[in-house]
Amino acid sequence: MEILESILGPLRDGLYAVMMPVSDFIWSYILVYLLLGAGVWFTIITRGMQFRLFGHMARVTVTARGAGEGVSGFQAFATSMAARVGTGNLAGVALALWIGGPGAIFWMWVTALVGFATAFIESTLAQVYKHRNEDGVFRGGPAYYIERCLGWRWLGSLFAVFLIIAYGLAFNAAQSNTIAQGMNGAFGIPNWLSGVVIAILAGLVIYGGLKSVARTAEKIVPVMAIAYLLVALWILIANISAVPDMLSLIVMSAFGLGPAVGGAAGYAIKAAMENGIKRGLFSNEAGMGSTPNAAAQATVKHPAAQGLVQSFGVFVDTIVICSCTAVVILLSGVYERLLSESAGDSIEGIQLTQDAMVDHLGGFGEIFIALAIFFFAFTSILANFSFSSVNIEYLFRRHAKKAVNVFKVIIIAMVLIGSVAELSVVWDFADLAMGLMATTNLFAILIMGPIAVSVLKDYERQRREGIKEPVFHPSVLKRPELVDDDVWPVKEAKS
């Protein structure tokens, strides 16, 4: 063992020495500003679609059902939400509050508002350039539209590799670890046993393919999201007299007028902005390039329809679910008590959320959070497989089935390993892979954004003409020959 450590130790240290500065630079100085800037730009060129069409996108999301042999619009929405709504909604928000103060929540909301437009652009592009698979489910996403539209398969392949490393390997191990820790803390279940149960349950779903993942997500995601919302609403109503002060604290702290987390007001504003923006971006994943892989699977009549559905997902994830966590924490006595006793100390985000829920609901709160962790993380594992599988097929086109079958075994292995292992190196490597993945996708959609805008204009034009369900016609594109005619056939179009 000592010999092995003597070999792996220097290798690990060398990897960290190279990897961490690059990862920190990408996340701290490039991605946050690139994601936020792209969101503002897409909001401008879509003429504020998230504000103009909010009511319509909510209706389209609720009614996006029925897809024959394929995946319905709502199932694709549920799959993407399974990835978005994970343990980060419980732990990440708590950390943003602790490091950035209550003002971080305000900037999280602002980030989500511009993220609507980014999510629409990338998901619409995924729909336009998708292709039909032999199993009846469409395939598409950043790797596909980068190659189709820009002609750069090498860049599409790089994106696919980055996504597989982050979502297919590391994030699944981390989600499994989170479930195991939660089950051990609440019920005393050994980590290895939780890992075995998760692996069996995940295997039953993923061996059924993408349709199985979509059907499972469709059943679990709405239930878990509504349950979490109802508990947060009960806490809100039970503490209704404190709500005005809480809202005032959030807004004032966002501009350095509340309690300064670092002493100076200027630092408080900076901390609130940075942590709120990062939390919003990491949670709703708008622009990251992950959710378009689910969006492309939907069987719809017009790409913009699924773009609107995925845009609504940003609202559900950040404005609703993340805000629920903020409400639970800020309306408890735990946050203020920790602030007075342990200001400046590092904390575990999930522990703050658990303690706050226990403060409100007693023993039931601890059990509820443990169950929420299980379902949030479990469905994330399923969605991560779905995203990764699409990109495995992209890389190994001639041997797609064999490659996916091998990958399923690897997924199960990562779930088992993750439940009992310390994965700090793998997690840090995943952060780097995710950063490179997001940078690649943003570069592409900033070039291709006008295509999605033309598709939106066509959708809105048909609605103004009284067509309730607009039908996509490839001729609205400058280069319609890049679109698969068996996906968007001209003969089905309506003028």
C-alpha positions as CSV (number, residue, x, y, z in Angstrom):
1,M,0.0,0.0,0.0
2,E,2.8,2.4,0.8
3,I,4.5,1.6,-2.5
4,L,1.3,2.3,-4.3
5,E,0.8,5.6,-2.5
6,S,4.5,6.6,-3.2
7,I,3.6,6.2,-6.9
8,L,0.1,7.6,-7.0
9,G,0.9,10.5,-4.5
10,P,3.2,12.5,-6.7
11,L,1.0,11.8,-9.7
12,R,-2.1,13.1,-7.8
13,D,-0.2,16.2,-6.6
14,G,1.1,16.9,-10.1
15,L,-2.4,16.6,-11.5
16,Y,-3.7,19.0,-8.9
17,A,-0.9,21.5,-9.6
18,V,-1.9,21.7,-13.3
19,M,-5.7,21.1,-13.0
20,M,-6.7,23.4,-10.2
21,P,-5.3,26.7,-11.5
22,V,-6.9,26.0,-14.9
23,S,-10.3,25.1,-13.3
24,D,-10.3,28.1,-10.9
25,F,-9.4,30.4,-13.8
26,I,-12.2,29.1,-16.0
27,W,-14.9,29.2,-13.3
28,S,-13.8,32.5,-11.6
29,Y,-12.8,34.7,-14.6
30,I,-14.4,33.2,-17.7
31,L,-17.6,31.2,-17.2
32,V,-19.5,33.3,-14.7
33,Y,-19.2,36.4,-16.9
34,L,-19.6,34.5,-20.2
35,L,-22.8,32.8,-19.0
36,L,-24.3,36.0,-17.6
37,G,-23.2,38.0,-20.6
38,A,-24.7,35.4,-23.0
39,G,-27.9,35.4,-21.0
40,V,-28.2,39.2,-21.3
41,W,-27.4,39.1,-25.1
42,F,-30.0,36.3,-25.8
43,T,-32.6,38.2,-23.7
44,I,-32.0,41.2,-26.0
45,I,-32.1,39.4,-29.4
46,T,-35.2,37.4,-28.4
47,R,-36.9,40.7,-27.2
48,G,-37.3,39.4,-23.7
49,M,-39.0,36.2,-24.6
50,Q,-39.0,35.0,-20.9
51,F,-41.2,38.0,-20.0
52,R,-43.4,38.2,-23.1
53,L,-44.1,34.4,-23.3
54,F,-43.9,33.3,-19.7
55,G,-47.6,32.4,-19.4
56,H,-47.5,30.6,-22.7
57,M,-44.4,28.6,-21.8
58,A,-46.1,27.5,-18.6
59,R,-49.1,26.2,-20.6
60,V,-47.0,24.5,-23.2
61,T,-45.0,22.7,-20.4
62,V,-48.1,21.4,-18.7
63,T,-49.8,20.2,-21.9
64,A,-46.7,18.8,-23.6
65,R,-47.8,15.2,-23.4
66,G,-48.3,12.3,-25.9
67,A,-45.5,11.3,-28.3
68,G,-46.5,8.0,-29.7
69,E,-43.4,5.7,-29.7
70,G,-41.0,8.6,-28.8
71,V,-40.5,10.8,-25.8
72,S,-43.1,13.5,-25.0
73,G,-42.2,17.1,-24.5
74,F,-43.1,16.8,-20.8
75,Q,-41.0,13.7,-20.4
76,A,-38.0,15.5,-21.9
77,F,-38.7,18.4,-19.5
78,A,-38.9,15.9,-16.5
79,T,-35.6,14.3,-17.6
80,S,-33.8,17.7,-17.7
81,M,-35.4,18.7,-14.4
82,A,-34.1,15.4,-12.9
83,A,-30.5,16.7,-13.6
84,R,-31.2,20.3,-12.7
85,V,-32.9,19.6,-9.4
86,G,-30.3,17.7,-7.4
87,T,-28.6,18.0,-4.0
88,G,-27.2,21.3,-5.1
89,N,-30.6,22.8,-4.6
90,L,-30.4,21.8,-1.0
91,A,-26.7,22.2,-0.2
92,G,-25.6,24.8,-2.8
93,V,-28.2,27.4,-1.8
94,A,-27.2,27.0,1.8
95,L,-23.5,27.6,0.9
96,A,-24.4,30.7,-1.2
97,L,-26.3,32.1,1.8
98,W,-23.5,31.3,4.2
99,I,-20.7,32.8,2.1
100,G,-22.5,35.5,0.2
101,G,-25.2,36.4,2.7
102,P,-29.0,36.8,2.1
103,G,-28.3,39.1,-0.9
104,A,-27.0,36.1,-2.8
105,I,-30.6,34.9,-3.2
106,F,-31.5,38.2,-5.0
107,W,-28.6,37.7,-7.5
108,M,-29.6,34.1,-7.9
109,W,-33.0,35.3,-9.1
110,V,-31.5,37.8,-11.5
111,T,-29.3,35.1,-13.0
112,A,-32.3,32.9,-13.5
113,L,-34.2,35.6,-15.3
114,V,-31.6,36.0,-18.0
115,G,-30.9,32.2,-18.0
116,F,-34.4,31.7,-19.4
117,A,-33.3,33.0,-22.8
118,T,-30.0,31.0,-22.9
119,A,-31.9,27.8,-22.1
120,F,-34.3,28.5,-24.9
121,I,-31.6,29.1,-27.5
122,E,-29.6,25.9,-26.8
123,S,-32.7,23.7,-26.5
124,T,-34.2,25.0,-29.7
125,L,-31.0,24.4,-31.5
126,A,-30.9,20.8,-30.2
127,Q,-34.4,20.3,-31.6
128,V,-33.6,21.8,-35.0
129,Y,-30.5,19.6,-35.6
130,K,-31.6,16.4,-33.9
131,H,-31.8,13.0,-35.8
132,R,-34.1,10.0,-35.5
133,N,-32.7,6.9,-33.9
134,E,-33.8,3.3,-34.6
135,D,-35.4,3.0,-31.2
136,G,-37.9,5.7,-32.0
137,V,-36.2,8.3,-29.7
138,F,-34.5,11.3,-31.2
139,R,-30.9,12.2,-30.4
140,G,-29.3,15.6,-30.3
141,G,-27.5,18.2,-28.2
142,P,-24.5,20.4,-28.4
143,A,-22.2,17.8,-29.9
144,Y,-24.7,17.2,-32.7
145,Y,-25.5,20.9,-33.5
146,I,-21.9,21.9,-33.4
147,E,-21.1,19.3,-36.1
148,R,-24.2,19.8,-38.1
149,C,-24.3,23.6,-38.2
150,L,-20.6,24.6,-37.8
151,G,-19.1,21.5,-39.4
152,W,-16.7,20.9,-36.5
153,R,-16.9,17.3,-35.5
154,W,-13.6,17.6,-33.5
155,L,-15.2,20.3,-31.3
156,G,-18.4,18.2,-30.9
157,S,-16.3,15.3,-29.9
158,L,-14.5,17.3,-27.3
159,F,-17.8,18.5,-25.9
160,A,-19.0,14.9,-25.7
161,V,-15.9,13.7,-23.9
162,F,-16.1,16.6,-21.3
163,L,-19.8,15.8,-20.7
164,I,-19.2,12.1,-20.2
165,I,-16.4,12.7,-17.7
166,A,-18.4,15.2,-15.7
167,Y,-22.0,13.8,-15.8
168,G,-21.4,10.1,-16.7
169,L,-18.7,9.4,-14.2
170,A,-17.9,11.9,-11.5
171,F,-21.3,13.4,-10.8
172,N,-23.0,10.0,-10.6
173,A,-20.4,8.9,-8.0
174,A,-20.9,12.1,-6.1
175,Q,-24.7,11.8,-6.1
176,S,-24.5,8.2,-4.9
177,N,-22.1,9.4,-2.1
178,T,-24.6,12.1,-1.1
179,I,-27.5,9.6,-0.8
180,A,-25.4,7.1,1.2
181,Q,-24.3,9.8,3.6
182,G,-27.9,11.0,4.0
183,M,-29.3,7.6,4.6
184,N,-26.5,6.8,7.1
185,G,-27.1,10.0,9.0
186,A,-30.9,9.7,9.2
187,F,-31.5,6.0,9.5
188,G,-28.1,4.5,10.3
189,I,-28.0,2.5,7.0
190,P,-24.4,1.5,6.1
191,N,-23.0,3.3,3.1
192,W,-22.2,0.2,1.2
193,L,-25.8,-1.1,1.5
194,S,-27.2,2.2,0.2
195,G,-24.8,1.9,-2.7
196,V,-26.0,-1.6,-3.6
197,V,-29.7,-0.5,-3.4
198,I,-29.1,2.6,-5.5
199,A,-27.1,0.5,-8.1
200,I,-30.0,-2.1,-8.4
201,L,-32.7,0.6,-8.7
202,A,-30.6,2.6,-11.2
203,G,-29.8,-0.5,-13.2
204,L,-33.5,-1.5,-13.5
205,V,-34.2,1.9,-15.1
206,I,-31.2,2.5,-17.3
207,Y,-31.2,-0.9,-18.8
208,G,-34.6,0.0,-20.2
209,G,-33.0,2.7,-22.3
210,L,-33.8,6.4,-22.7
211,K,-37.6,5.9,-22.8
212,S,-37.4,4.1,-19.4
213,V,-35.4,7.1,-18.0
214,A,-38.0,9.5,-19.4
215,R,-41.0,7.6,-18.0
216,T,-39.4,7.3,-14.5
217,A,-38.4,11.0,-14.4
218,E,-42.0,11.9,-15.5
219,K,-43.4,10.1,-12.5
220,I,-40.8,11.0,-9.8
221,V,-39.8,14.6,-10.6
222,P,-43.2,16.3,-10.3
223,V,-44.0,14.5,-7.1
224,M,-40.7,15.4,-5.4
225,A,-40.8,19.0,-6.6
226,I,-44.4,19.5,-5.4
227,A,-43.7,17.8,-2.1
228,Y,-40.7,20.1,-1.4
229,L,-42.7,23.1,-2.5
230,L,-45.6,22.3,-0.2
231,V,-43.3,21.8,2.8
232,A,-41.7,25.2,2.1
233,L,-45.1,26.9,1.6
234,W,-46.2,25.5,5.0
235,I,-43.1,26.9,6.6
236,L,-43.7,30.2,4.8
237,I,-47.3,30.4,6.0
238,A,-46.4,29.4,9.5
239,N,-43.9,32.3,9.7
240,I,-45.9,34.7,7.5
241,S,-45.3,37.6,9.9
242,A,-41.5,37.3,9.3
243,V,-41.7,37.2,5.5
244,P,-41.7,41.0,4.8
245,D,-38.5,41.3,6.9
246,M,-37.0,38.4,5.1
247,L,-37.6,39.8,1.7
248,S,-36.3,43.2,2.8
249,L,-33.2,41.5,4.1
250,I,-32.6,39.7,0.8
251,V,-32.9,42.9,-1.3
252,M,-31.0,45.2,1.0
253,S,-28.2,42.7,1.4
254,A,-27.9,42.4,-2.3
255,F,-26.7,46.0,-2.4
256,G,-24.6,46.0,0.8
257,L,-27.3,47.5,3.0
258,G,-27.8,44.5,5.2
259,P,-25.4,42.6,7.5
260,A,-22.0,42.6,5.7
261,V,-20.6,39.1,5.6
262,G,-17.1,40.3,5.4
263,G,-17.4,43.6,7.2
264,A,-17.2,46.2,4.4
265,A,-20.3,46.9,2.3
266,G,-18.3,46.7,-0.9
267,Y,-17.1,43.3,-0.1
268,A,-20.7,42.3,0.9
269,I,-22.0,43.3,-2.5
270,K,-19.2,41.4,-4.3
271,A,-19.7,38.3,-2.2
272,A,-23.5,38.4,-2.7
273,M,-23.2,38.8,-6.5
274,E,-20.5,36.2,-7.0
275,N,-22.2,33.5,-4.9
276,G,-25.7,34.2,-6.1
277,I,-24.7,34.2,-9.7
278,K,-22.7,31.1,-9.4
279,R,-25.4,29.3,-7.5
280,G,-28.0,30.2,-10.1
281,L,-25.9,29.2,-13.0
282,F,-24.7,25.9,-11.5
283,S,-28.3,25.0,-10.5
284,N,-30.4,25.7,-13.6
285,E,-27.5,24.8,-16.0
286,A,-28.6,27.3,-18.6
287,G,-25.8,27.5,-21.2
288,M,-23.9,24.5,-19.8
289,G,-25.0,22.2,-22.6
290,S,-26.4,19.5,-20.5
291,T,-30.2,19.9,-20.8
292,P,-30.2,20.2,-24.7
293,N,-29.4,16.5,-24.7
294,A,-32.9,15.9,-23.1
295,A,-34.6,18.6,-25.1
296,A,-33.6,16.9,-28.4
297,Q,-35.4,13.7,-27.4
298,A,-38.9,15.3,-27.4
299,T,-41.3,14.6,-30.2
300,V,-42.8,18.0,-30.9
301,K,-44.2,19.8,-34.0
302,H,-42.0,22.9,-33.6
303,P,-38.5,23.3,-32.1
304,A,-39.5,26.5,-30.3
305,A,-42.2,24.6,-28.3
306,Q,-39.6,22.5,-26.6
307,G,-37.3,25.5,-26.3
308,L,-40.0,27.2,-24.3
309,V,-40.6,24.1,-22.1
310,Q,-36.9,23.9,-21.2
311,S,-36.8,27.6,-20.5
312,F,-39.6,27.1,-18.0
313,G,-37.4,24.6,-16.3
314,V,-35.1,27.4,-15.2
315,F,-38.0,29.0,-13.4
316,V,-38.9,25.8,-11.6
317,D,-35.4,25.0,-10.6
318,T,-34.1,28.4,-9.4
319,I,-37.1,30.6,-8.8
320,V,-39.1,27.9,-7.1
321,I,-36.9,25.0,-5.7
322,C,-33.8,27.1,-4.8
323,S,-36.1,29.8,-3.3
324,C,-37.8,27.1,-1.2
325,T,-34.4,26.2,0.4
326,A,-33.7,29.9,1.0
327,V,-37.1,30.3,2.7
328,V,-36.5,27.3,4.9
329,I,-33.1,28.5,6.1
330,L,-33.8,32.2,6.5
331,L,-37.1,31.7,8.4
332,S,-35.4,29.4,10.9
333,G,-33.3,30.4,13.9
334,V,-30.4,28.3,12.7
335,Y,-29.0,30.8,10.2
336,E,-28.8,33.7,12.6
337,R,-27.5,31.5,15.4
338,L,-24.7,30.2,13.3
339,L,-23.9,33.7,12.0
340,S,-23.5,34.9,15.6
341,E,-21.5,31.9,16.9
342,S,-19.5,30.7,13.9
343,A,-19.2,33.6,11.4
344,G,-16.3,33.0,9.1
345,D,-16.1,29.2,9.7
346,S,-16.7,26.8,6.9
347,I,-19.8,24.6,7.0
348,E,-21.4,21.8,5.1
349,G,-24.3,23.2,3.1
350,I,-26.5,20.2,3.4
351,Q,-26.1,20.3,7.2
352,L,-27.4,23.9,7.4
353,T,-30.5,22.9,5.3
354,Q,-31.1,19.9,7.5
355,D,-30.7,21.8,10.8
356,A,-33.1,24.5,9.4
357,M,-35.7,21.9,8.5
358,V,-35.4,20.2,11.9
359,D,-35.8,23.7,13.5
360,H,-39.2,24.0,11.7
361,L,-40.5,20.5,11.7
362,G,-38.6,18.6,14.4
363,G,-37.7,14.9,13.7
364,F,-40.0,14.9,10.6
365,G,-37.7,17.5,9.1
366,E,-34.6,15.3,9.3
367,I,-36.5,12.4,7.7
368,F,-38.0,14.6,5.0
369,I,-34.6,16.0,4.0
370,A,-33.1,12.5,3.9
371,L,-35.9,11.4,1.5
372,A,-35.6,14.5,-0.6
373,I,-31.8,13.9,-0.9
374,F,-32.5,10.3,-2.0
375,F,-35.0,11.2,-4.7
376,F,-33.3,14.4,-5.9
377,A,-29.9,12.6,-6.2
378,F,-31.3,9.3,-7.6
379,T,-33.2,11.0,-10.5
380,S,-30.0,13.0,-11.2
381,I,-28.2,9.7,-11.7
382,L,-30.8,8.6,-14.2
383,A,-30.7,12.0,-16.1
384,N,-26.9,11.9,-16.1
385,F,-27.0,8.5,-17.8
386,S,-29.4,9.8,-20.4
387,F,-27.2,12.8,-21.2
388,S,-24.0,10.7,-21.3
389,S,-25.6,7.9,-23.3
390,V,-26.5,10.4,-26.1
391,N,-22.9,11.5,-26.3
392,I,-21.5,8.0,-26.1
393,E,-23.5,7.2,-29.2
394,Y,-22.2,10.4,-30.9
395,L,-18.6,9.3,-30.3
396,F,-19.0,5.6,-31.2
397,R,-21.5,5.8,-34.1
398,R,-20.6,2.5,-35.7
399,H,-20.6,0.6,-32.4
400,A,-23.2,2.7,-30.5
401,K,-25.1,-0.2,-28.9
402,K,-22.0,-2.0,-27.6
403,A,-20.5,1.3,-26.3
404,V,-23.7,2.2,-24.4
405,N,-23.9,-1.4,-22.9
406,V,-20.3,-1.1,-21.6
407,F,-21.1,2.4,-20.3
408,K,-24.1,1.1,-18.4
409,V,-21.8,-1.3,-16.5
410,I,-19.4,1.6,-15.8
411,I,-22.3,3.8,-14.5
412,I,-23.4,1.0,-12.0
413,A,-19.7,0.6,-10.9
414,M,-19.4,4.4,-10.3
415,V,-22.6,4.3,-8.2
416,L,-21.2,1.5,-6.1
417,I,-17.7,3.1,-5.7
418,G,-19.2,6.5,-5.0
419,S,-21.2,5.3,-2.1
420,V,-18.2,4.3,0.0
421,A,-15.2,6.3,-1.5
422,E,-13.7,9.7,-1.0
423,L,-13.9,11.3,-4.4
424,S,-12.3,14.8,-4.0
425,V,-9.9,14.3,-6.9
426,V,-12.6,12.9,-9.2
427,W,-15.0,15.7,-8.2
428,D,-12.4,18.4,-8.9
429,F,-11.6,16.9,-12.3
430,A,-15.3,16.9,-13.1
431,D,-15.5,20.6,-12.3
432,L,-12.7,21.2,-14.8
433,A,-14.5,19.0,-17.4
434,M,-17.8,20.8,-16.8
435,G,-16.2,24.2,-17.2
436,L,-14.6,23.2,-20.5
437,M,-17.9,21.7,-21.6
438,A,-19.8,24.9,-20.8
439,T,-17.2,27.1,-22.5
440,T,-17.4,25.0,-25.7
441,N,-21.2,25.1,-25.7
442,L,-21.4,28.8,-25.1
443,F,-18.9,29.5,-27.9
444,A,-21.1,27.6,-30.3
445,I,-24.5,29.0,-29.3
446,L,-23.3,32.6,-29.4
447,I,-22.4,31.9,-33.1
448,M,-25.7,30.0,-33.8
449,G,-28.0,32.2,-31.7
450,P,-29.6,34.0,-34.7
451,I,-30.8,30.6,-36.0
452,A,-32.8,30.0,-32.8
453,V,-34.2,33.5,-33.0
454,S,-35.5,32.9,-36.6
455,V,-37.1,29.7,-35.4
456,L,-38.8,31.7,-32.5
457,K,-40.0,34.4,-35.0
458,D,-41.6,31.6,-37.2
459,Y,-43.3,30.1,-34.1
460,E,-44.7,33.5,-33.0
461,R,-45.8,34.4,-36.6
462,Q,-47.8,31.1,-36.8
463,R,-49.4,31.8,-33.4
464,R,-50.4,35.3,-34.5
465,E,-52.1,33.7,-37.6
466,G,-54.2,31.7,-35.3
467,I,-52.4,28.4,-35.5
468,K,-52.6,26.8,-32.0
469,E,-49.8,24.3,-32.6
470,P,-47.3,25.8,-35.0
471,V,-45.5,23.4,-37.3
472,F,-41.9,23.8,-38.2
473,H,-40.8,24.4,-41.8
474,P,-37.1,24.1,-42.5
475,S,-37.3,26.8,-45.2
476,V,-37.2,29.4,-42.5
477,L,-33.5,28.6,-42.0
478,K,-30.8,30.0,-44.2
479,R,-29.4,26.5,-44.7
480,P,-32.3,24.0,-44.5
481,E,-30.2,21.3,-46.1
482,L,-28.4,20.9,-42.7
483,V,-31.6,19.6,-41.1
484,D,-32.7,15.9,-41.4
485,D,-35.7,15.8,-43.7
486,D,-37.0,12.7,-42.0
487,V,-37.2,14.7,-38.8
488,W,-38.6,18.0,-40.2
489,P,-40.0,17.0,-43.6
490,V,-41.2,19.8,-45.9
491,K,-44.3,17.9,-46.8
492,E,-45.6,18.2,-43.2
493,A,-45.0,22.0,-43.0
494,K,-47.8,24.5,-43.1
495,S,-47.4,28.0,-44.4
